[in-house]
Amino acid sequence: MANPGPGNSITLRIDAPSNFSVTSELAAAAAEAGAAVTALDVVESHPKTIVVDLTCNTTGEEHAERVREAIDALEGVTVRLVSDRTFLMHLGGKLEVVPRVPLRNRDDLSRAYTPGVARVCMAIAEDKSKARQLTVKRNAIAVVTDGTAVLGLGDIGPEAALPVMEGKAALFKQFANVDAWPVCLDTKDTEEIISIVKAIAPVYGGVNLEDIAAPRCFEIEARLREELDIPVFHDDQHGTAIVTLAALGNALKVVGKKIGDVRIVVSGVGAAGNAIVQLLLAEGARDIVACGRDGAIHSGAEYTDAHRTEIAATTNPRGFQGTLKEAMVDADVFIGVSAPNILGEDDIAAMADDAIVFAMANPTPEVDPIIASKHAAVVATGRSDFPNQINNVLAFPGVFRGLLDAGVSDITAPMLVAAAEAIASRVGDDELNASFIIPSVFDPLVAGAVAEAIVRVASSASSASSKE
């Protein structure tokens, strides 16, 4: 059973008798029903009754109903209302537009709007590059999706994808002061998506592709990178790869191994798995076995997917042709970006000594992290309720902050590696241990470190290019 968490937090408004022990009885009833009580407040008091707000974490809607029934069963107690705190947070959306300049009088209005704005318009008409200095383009990102691969929910459509894209935009602002806006497209047609993004590009300084199903996401990203003069970043691929490489670098330090010496198994060859494999190769990994639903990708098979063909040509030097479970035998590292509960305790026990397990399927990992920790030296997941959360928020805000600051359009492998190294460096040698291989998502210095790394690589590339 899942643990109660803040994603399923509720507040119950309760009418209760005004006796000395009633609040402790309410808390005990909720706890007895398996809830984690986080707050209890008396919001009204009367001679014989009180009104109490009890806030607690649950595991989901069914559990919340059991908690309500347990409290309602107390003598003299009535649950008046149950509020889902996650839904309350989303009422009206999570974003708003706020002017950066004050409009206090006619003079301000004349400069911000007509007639003064016409001079700025003409300056941009004469030199389109000035839009980057004189409009929101300087600090704006489009978060683009078609809603076909949202979280672990799959193809749920653009409207249902919007809360995730809003959250992404909020993270951009919170962690890197980048203004981002959701662009949820009601089409799954590759050419139409490319055409739409190209058409709206004049407003934005960059494009963050999000939750677009493979293999279409590969072509969309490649074409947009080629045809636009602003950076295009597919977070499900490259954000995941950056943070995975950062965590792996530190995990290898913990177990005293080197990336060029270890045997790595990657489960999942979609957007994230493909990008992880490519970045591991760029960092010097030499023995990678990537597994899809049918087992290991290898050069002895033919694939219609160009990306699987490339993986087959660049990985699996031993020509292994077995299943994922067979590949786990004597592996040093497991990286999962695939499906829940596909490995058991025996599979982790079969790995090499001092093994590293990154089970990142969300919300349910490839293997139970508690079970994995019995045999692996280092365990990481994509969840916030276990140590070592591999979370893309460590990467994408700083990456775009750096790209915007550097004013570049190309995103290169050296940039991705530098971003990973910047994230890893936020864990000092005196802090590093098996339960702390990656910094907190709330580390205020991560985004700045990543941005500086991106700018540094971009500047070096520019200097080298100018000398040629």
BATOR-150504 format. One line per 10 residues: number of its first residue (from 1); their letters; for each residue x, z, y of C-alpha. Coordinates in Angstrom, 3 decimals. Each point is the difference from the previous one (the first is absolute). Layout:
REM residues N
NUM) a) X Z Y ~ ...
//
This chain:
REM residues 468
1) manpgpgnsi) 0.000 0.000 0.000 ~ 1.238 -0.877 3.475 ~ 0.960 2.759 2.392 ~ -2.235 0.724 3.017 ~ 1.412 -1.740 3.059 ~ -0.671 -0.548 3.704 ~ -1.213 -3.545 -0.644 ~ -3.109 1.599 -1.553 ~ -0.428 2.852 2.467 ~ -3.505 1.244 0.795
11) tlridapsnf) -1.572 2.516 2.354 ~ -3.100 1.855 -1.156 ~ -2.269 1.552 2.641 ~ -1.490 3.055 -1.645 ~ -2.802 2.472 0.886 ~ 0.904 3.395 -1.427 ~ -0.936 3.701 0.312 ~ 2.020 1.897 2.610 ~ 1.605 2.533 -2.313 ~ 3.647 1.068 -0.078
21) svtselaaaa) 0.994 -1.820 -3.205 ~ -1.879 -3.276 0.336 ~ 2.902 -2.117 1.268 ~ 2.268 1.092 -2.837 ~ -2.821 -0.735 -2.463 ~ -0.361 -3.527 1.423 ~ 3.740 -0.637 -0.274 ~ 0.062 1.377 -3.546 ~ -2.909 -2.203 -1.083 ~ 1.695 -3.111 1.373
31) aeagaavtal) 3.292 0.917 -1.668 ~ -1.791 0.731 -3.282 ~ -1.408 -3.540 0.153 ~ 3.553 -1.335 0.287 ~ 0.150 -0.666 3.741 ~ 3.001 0.830 2.188 ~ -1.405 1.908 2.975 ~ 1.830 -0.861 3.240 ~ -2.192 1.591 2.672 ~ -2.962 2.315 0.384
41) dvveshpkti) -1.610 0.473 3.424 ~ -3.056 1.927 1.179 ~ -1.656 -2.407 2.455 ~ -3.205 1.984 0.680 ~ -0.851 3.672 -0.354 ~ -3.472 1.596 -0.029 ~ -1.205 3.517 -0.812 ~ -0.712 -0.782 -3.664 ~ 1.619 -3.369 -0.614 ~ 3.112 -1.982 0.830
51) vvdltcnttg) 0.873 -3.690 -0.078 ~ 3.348 -0.758 -1.637 ~ 2.047 -3.206 -0.143 ~ 2.052 -0.027 -3.209 ~ 2.599 -2.767 -0.211 ~ 1.654 -0.830 -3.302 ~ 1.832 -2.749 -1.874 ~ -1.649 -1.526 -3.059 ~ 0.841 -2.763 -2.489 ~ -2.912 -2.273 0.911
61) eehaervrea) -3.742 -0.302 0.525 ~ -1.028 1.471 -3.363 ~ 2.274 2.990 0.494 ~ -1.350 0.484 3.542 ~ -3.517 0.149 -1.401 ~ 1.046 2.654 -2.542 ~ 1.515 2.069 2.806 ~ -3.220 -0.290 1.997 ~ -2.069 1.093 -3.012 ~ 2.278 2.987 -0.667
71) idalegvtvr) -0.360 1.287 3.566 ~ -3.726 -0.755 0.115 ~ -0.460 2.125 -3.122 ~ 1.098 3.179 1.802 ~ -2.828 2.395 0.819 ~ -1.390 -0.513 3.480 ~ 2.331 -2.932 0.716 ~ -1.073 -3.544 0.924 ~ 2.268 -2.979 0.559 ~ -1.495 -1.715 3.018
81) lvsdrtflmh) 2.312 -3.022 0.190 ~ 3.069 -1.490 -1.714 ~ 2.264 -2.149 2.192 ~ 2.698 -2.284 -1.386 ~ 2.922 0.506 2.387 ~ 1.596 -3.350 -0.858 ~ -3.177 -1.862 0.943 ~ -0.310 2.067 3.174 ~ 3.526 -1.053 1.000 ~ -1.022 -3.651 -0.343
91) lggklevvpr) -3.167 0.159 2.103 ~ 0.376 -2.656 2.681 ~ 3.368 -1.092 -1.430 ~ 3.492 1.403 0.525 ~ 1.184 -2.207 2.866 ~ -0.739 -0.585 3.675 ~ 1.435 -2.116 2.810 ~ 1.393 1.918 2.982 ~ 1.350 -1.680 3.167 ~ 3.704 0.544 0.661
101) vplrnrddls) -0.472 -0.362 3.751 ~ -2.344 1.970 2.305 ~ -2.876 -1.819 1.709 ~ -0.733 2.439 2.834 ~ -0.896 -2.263 2.918 ~ -0.358 -3.585 1.226 ~ 3.758 -0.458 0.332 ~ 0.541 0.897 -3.671 ~ -2.830 -2.316 -1.021 ~ 1.429 -2.858 2.058
111) raytpgvarv) 3.311 0.232 -1.838 ~ -1.326 0.685 -3.505 ~ -2.737 -2.600 0.243 ~ -1.033 -2.640 2.495 ~ 1.517 -1.271 2.243 ~ 3.492 1.349 -0.787 ~ -0.128 -0.635 -3.748 ~ -0.117 -3.751 0.638 ~ 3.642 0.063 1.122 ~ 1.018 1.585 -3.306
121) cmaiaedksk) -2.067 -2.556 -1.924 ~ 1.764 -2.884 1.751 ~ 3.418 1.531 -0.653 ~ -0.785 0.080 -3.719 ~ -1.464 -3.512 0.103 ~ 3.326 -1.233 1.349 ~ 2.030 2.022 -2.542 ~ -1.874 1.243 -3.082 ~ 2.847 2.327 -0.952 ~ -0.968 2.198 2.967
131) arqltvkrna) -3.097 1.086 -1.925 ~ 2.275 2.318 -1.944 ~ 0.945 1.870 3.210 ~ -3.264 -0.218 1.918 ~ -2.733 0.602 -2.609 ~ -0.857 2.194 -2.979 ~ 1.963 -2.447 -2.161 ~ 3.109 2.058 0.769 ~ -1.232 2.901 -2.132 ~ -2.919 -1.337 -2.058
141) iavvtdgtav) -0.327 -0.567 -3.745 ~ -2.843 -1.648 -1.911 ~ -0.793 1.759 -3.281 ~ -1.425 -2.907 -2.008 ~ -1.891 0.170 -3.293 ~ -2.597 -1.883 -1.993 ~ -1.045 3.155 -1.865 ~ 0.948 -1.323 -3.441 ~ 2.499 2.671 -1.130 ~ -0.890 3.183 1.856
151) lglgdigpea) 1.748 3.157 -1.243 ~ -0.924 0.317 -3.664 ~ -3.532 -1.209 0.736 ~ 0.608 -3.729 -0.376 ~ -2.079 -2.740 1.633 ~ -2.459 1.973 2.134 ~ -0.317 -2.391 2.941 ~ 0.996 0.076 3.680 ~ -2.575 2.523 1.192 ~ 0.924 2.544 -2.663
161) alpvmegkaa) 3.691 -0.612 0.708 ~ -0.411 0.848 3.683 ~ 0.407 3.814 -0.331 ~ 3.379 -0.531 -1.679 ~ 1.137 -2.442 2.683 ~ -1.146 2.433 2.714 ~ 2.046 2.701 -1.673 ~ 3.003 -2.311 -0.124 ~ -0.352 -0.712 3.712 ~ -0.245 3.715 0.748
171) lfkqfanvda) 3.231 0.597 -1.928 ~ 1.794 -2.717 1.973 ~ -0.953 1.761 3.226 ~ 0.622 3.538 -1.202 ~ 3.447 -0.550 -1.488 ~ 1.516 -2.839 2.068 ~ -2.199 -0.475 3.078 ~ -0.855 -3.528 -1.140 ~ -3.449 -1.254 1.021 ~ -1.631 -1.510 -3.080
181) wpvcldtkdt) -3.460 -1.406 -0.601 ~ -1.908 -0.771 -3.234 ~ -0.733 -3.657 -0.685 ~ -2.210 -0.160 -3.096 ~ -0.752 -3.596 -0.968 ~ -3.133 -1.121 -1.825 ~ 1.773 -2.674 -2.023 ~ 2.177 -0.175 -3.105 ~ 1.181 -3.531 0.695 ~ 3.783 -0.078 0.390
191) eeiisivkai) 0.043 -2.869 2.484 ~ -2.779 1.517 2.075 ~ 1.773 3.371 0.182 ~ 3.220 -1.701 1.082 ~ -1.872 -2.032 2.610 ~ -1.827 3.033 1.419 ~ 3.119 2.122 0.276 ~ 1.846 -2.832 1.720 ~ -2.910 -0.389 2.421 ~ -0.017 3.688 1.041
201) apvyggvnle) 3.800 0.334 0.080 ~ 0.308 -0.443 3.811 ~ -1.396 3.532 0.452 ~ 2.400 1.760 -2.359 ~ 3.693 0.775 -0.244 ~ -0.152 0.216 -3.794 ~ -2.256 -0.248 -3.050 ~ -0.324 2.632 -2.715 ~ -1.635 -1.539 -3.083 ~ -1.857 2.596 -2.025
211) diaaprcfei) -1.895 0.196 -3.281 ~ -0.110 -3.738 -0.739 ~ -0.054 -0.717 -3.723 ~ 2.923 -1.635 -1.797 ~ 0.994 -2.765 -0.416 ~ -1.696 -1.288 3.209 ~ 1.757 2.655 2.062 ~ 3.378 -1.587 -0.784 ~ -0.949 -3.418 1.342 ~ -1.794 1.439 3.033
221) earlreeldi) 3.040 2.055 0.956 ~ 2.485 -2.797 -0.611 ~ -1.994 -2.559 1.979 ~ -0.651 2.325 2.930 ~ 3.660 0.985 0.158 ~ 0.918 -3.666 0.133 ~ -2.656 -1.090 2.484 ~ -0.142 2.913 2.463 ~ 2.576 1.183 2.533 ~ -0.881 3.690 -0.510
231) pvfhddqhgt) 0.934 2.264 -2.930 ~ -2.325 0.034 -3.021 ~ 0.303 2.986 -2.339 ~ -1.971 0.498 -3.218 ~ -0.036 3.759 -0.357 ~ -1.218 0.071 -3.601 ~ 3.175 -1.892 -0.879 ~ 2.757 0.953 2.370 ~ -1.179 3.396 1.213 ~ -0.322 1.212 -3.568
241) aivtlaalgn) 3.388 -1.489 -0.901 ~ 1.757 1.658 2.949 ~ -1.274 3.500 -0.771 ~ 0.587 -0.435 -3.735 ~ 3.625 -0.998 0.613 ~ 0.469 2.955 2.373 ~ -1.350 2.437 -2.581 ~ 1.954 -1.569 -2.848 ~ 3.280 0.208 1.914 ~ -0.428 3.728 0.452
251) alkvvgkkig) -1.305 0.527 -3.540 ~ 3.113 -1.683 -1.397 ~ 2.113 2.402 2.048 ~ -1.851 2.922 -1.586 ~ 0.722 -1.208 -3.557 ~ 3.489 -1.328 0.754 ~ -0.634 -3.635 -0.896 ~ 0.612 -3.309 1.817 ~ -2.516 -2.783 0.488 ~ 2.308 -2.603 -1.539
261) dvrivvsgvg) 0.308 2.010 -3.221 ~ -3.581 1.057 -0.725 ~ -2.647 -1.680 -2.139 ~ -3.172 -0.381 2.070 ~ -3.535 -0.728 -1.256 ~ -2.573 -1.197 2.535 ~ -3.664 0.019 -1.026 ~ -2.086 -2.400 2.069 ~ 1.039 -3.449 1.207 ~ -2.495 -0.463 2.807
271) aagnaivqll) 0.804 0.185 3.699 ~ 1.686 3.404 -0.076 ~ 1.811 -0.451 -3.308 ~ 1.416 -3.370 0.981 ~ 1.330 1.304 3.332 ~ 1.475 3.115 -1.634 ~ 1.861 -2.131 -2.536 ~ 1.413 -2.275 2.713 ~ 1.172 2.928 2.141 ~ 1.559 1.795 -2.987
281) laegardiva) 1.925 -3.178 -0.796 ~ 1.128 -0.252 3.627 ~ 1.297 3.573 -0.225 ~ 2.044 -0.697 -3.141 ~ -2.263 0.798 -2.963 ~ 1.092 -2.013 -3.028 ~ -2.254 1.054 -2.899 ~ -3.687 -0.262 0.919 ~ -2.822 -0.652 -2.446 ~ -3.260 -0.829 1.780
291) cgrdgaihsg) -3.165 0.360 -2.060 ~ -3.448 -1.479 0.509 ~ -3.114 0.505 -2.105 ~ 1.508 -2.046 -2.843 ~ 3.356 1.758 -0.031 ~ 3.430 -0.874 1.315 ~ 0.600 -3.013 2.225 ~ 2.851 -1.980 -1.550 ~ 1.710 -3.374 0.267 ~ -1.194 -1.080 -3.430
301) aeytdahrte) -3.580 -0.407 1.198 ~ -1.690 -2.444 2.366 ~ -2.032 1.285 2.946 ~ -2.400 -1.850 2.273 ~ 0.569 2.590 2.770 ~ 3.109 -0.906 2.018 ~ 0.767 3.651 0.661 ~ 0.003 0.904 -3.690 ~ 2.205 -3.003 -0.623 ~ 2.447 1.326 2.595
311) iaattnprgf) -0.081 3.489 -1.503 ~ 0.673 -1.479 -3.441 ~ 3.010 -1.870 1.380 ~ 1.542 2.928 1.902 ~ -0.717 3.063 -2.175 ~ 0.054 1.134 -3.634 ~ 3.613 -0.974 -0.799 ~ -0.373 1.323 -3.555 ~ -2.931 -2.356 -0.699 ~ -2.311 2.868 -0.993
321) qgtlkeamvd) -3.404 -1.319 -1.171 ~ -1.954 3.123 -0.977 ~ -2.797 2.119 1.468 ~ 0.222 2.428 2.899 ~ 0.124 2.946 -2.397 ~ 2.853 -1.620 -1.934 ~ 1.837 -0.716 3.251 ~ -0.112 3.705 0.883 ~ 2.363 0.924 -2.842 ~ 3.365 1.035 1.534
331) advfigvsap) -1.067 -1.115 3.498 ~ 1.531 1.987 2.865 ~ -2.679 -0.817 2.574 ~ -3.723 -0.753 -0.192 ~ -1.759 -1.426 3.058 ~ -3.747 -0.440 -0.361 ~ -2.212 -1.982 2.373 ~ -2.620 -0.962 -2.539 ~ -2.817 1.934 -1.681 ~ -0.974 3.590 -0.853
341) nilgeddiaa) 0.904 1.841 -3.199 ~ 1.908 -2.795 -1.741 ~ 2.837 2.281 -1.135 ~ 0.006 3.255 -1.916 ~ 2.375 2.904 -0.511 ~ 1.787 -1.704 -2.886 ~ 0.847 -2.984 2.215 ~ 1.707 2.207 2.585 ~ 1.745 2.001 -2.706 ~ 1.430 -3.269 -1.357
351) maddaivfam) 1.806 -0.735 3.269 ~ 3.678 0.711 0.588 ~ 1.249 3.438 1.007 ~ -0.553 0.909 3.665 ~ -2.699 -2.647 0.321 ~ -1.789 -0.892 3.238 ~ -3.763 -0.689 -0.032 ~ -1.838 -1.510 2.975 ~ -3.659 -0.198 -1.091 ~ -1.596 -1.430 3.134
361) anptpevdpi) -3.405 -1.325 -1.084 ~ -2.628 1.552 2.265 ~ -1.990 2.133 -0.266 ~ 0.828 0.457 -3.708 ~ 3.678 -0.554 -0.920 ~ 1.313 -1.906 -3.019 ~ 0.875 3.326 -1.627 ~ -1.028 3.571 0.784 ~ 2.740 1.277 2.343 ~ -0.097 3.483 -1.525
371) iaskhaavva) 0.546 -1.421 -3.476 ~ 2.709 -2.373 1.270 ~ 1.875 2.897 1.592 ~ 0.462 1.601 -3.424 ~ 2.461 -2.748 -0.915 ~ 1.065 -1.822 3.193 ~ 2.482 1.505 2.459 ~ -1.763 -1.458 3.064 ~ -3.691 -0.923 0.310 ~ -1.701 -1.644 2.972
381) tgrsdfpnqi) -3.520 -1.314 0.597 ~ -2.061 -1.587 2.747 ~ -2.106 3.150 0.332 ~ 0.212 2.728 2.599 ~ -0.758 2.850 -2.418 ~ 3.282 -0.345 -1.927 ~ 3.604 0.166 1.212 ~ 1.782 -3.227 0.985 ~ -2.863 -2.062 1.395 ~ 1.079 -3.633 0.319
391) nnvlafpgvf) -2.149 -0.989 2.953 ~ 0.229 -3.230 1.999 ~ -0.635 1.879 3.235 ~ 3.696 0.907 -0.145 ~ 0.830 -3.681 0.494 ~ -2.470 -2.242 1.778 ~ -0.349 1.781 3.376 ~ 3.764 0.125 0.536 ~ 0.503 -3.526 -1.326 ~ -2.413 -1.458 2.538
401) rglldagvsd) 1.305 2.244 2.755 ~ 3.440 -1.462 -0.667 ~ -1.240 -3.585 -0.264 ~ -1.891 0.269 3.282 ~ 2.934 1.673 1.749 ~ 2.440 -2.604 -1.304 ~ -2.329 -2.876 0.861 ~ 0.732 -1.838 -3.242 ~ -2.262 -2.026 -2.265 ~ 1.991 -0.047 -3.254
411) itapmlvaaa) -0.119 2.904 -2.454 ~ 3.084 -0.090 -2.220 ~ 1.126 1.778 -3.164 ~ 2.780 1.830 1.907 ~ -2.690 1.406 2.318 ~ -2.001 1.301 -2.961 ~ 3.076 1.591 -1.580 ~ 1.003 1.560 3.340 ~ -3.517 1.411 0.406 ~ 0.210 1.557 -3.478
421) eaiasrvgdd) 3.383 1.528 0.787 ~ -1.362 1.420 3.259 ~ -2.892 1.673 -1.830 ~ 2.294 1.374 -2.715 ~ 2.388 1.382 2.608 ~ -2.728 2.294 1.343 ~ 0.584 2.143 -3.116 ~ 3.305 1.783 0.560 ~ 2.420 0.786 -2.804 ~ -0.811 3.692 0.476
431) elnasfiips) -3.728 -0.747 -0.458 ~ 0.157 -2.470 -2.886 ~ -1.389 1.145 -3.351 ~ -2.273 -1.270 -2.766 ~ -3.125 0.999 1.935 ~ 1.145 -1.325 3.374 ~ 1.411 -3.533 -0.178 ~ -2.085 -1.493 2.819 ~ -0.813 1.397 3.461 ~ -3.443 1.197 0.984
441) vfdplvagav) -2.335 -2.591 1.471 ~ -0.264 2.376 2.961 ~ 3.743 0.021 0.674 ~ -0.059 -1.041 3.683 ~ 3.448 -1.610 -0.180 ~ -0.648 -2.448 -2.862 ~ -1.671 -2.789 2.008 ~ 2.703 0.123 2.656 ~ 2.764 -0.136 -2.602 ~ -1.612 -3.007 -1.697
451) aeaivrvass) -0.534 -1.758 3.339 ~ 3.627 0.544 0.981 ~ 1.146 -1.420 -3.340 ~ -2.139 -3.125 0.475 ~ 1.295 -0.539 3.545 ~ 3.599 0.524 -1.141 ~ -0.271 -2.622 -2.760 ~ -1.831 -2.415 2.303 ~ 2.701 0.418 2.672 ~ 2.790 -0.555 -2.528
461) assasske) -1.688 -3.150 -1.304 ~ -0.479 -1.263 3.553 ~ 3.654 0.647 0.886 ~ 1.193 -1.757 -3.160 ~ -2.255 -2.975 0.706 ~ 1.232 -0.342 3.581 ~ 3.640 -0.129 -1.174 ~ -0.638 -2.873 -2.405
//
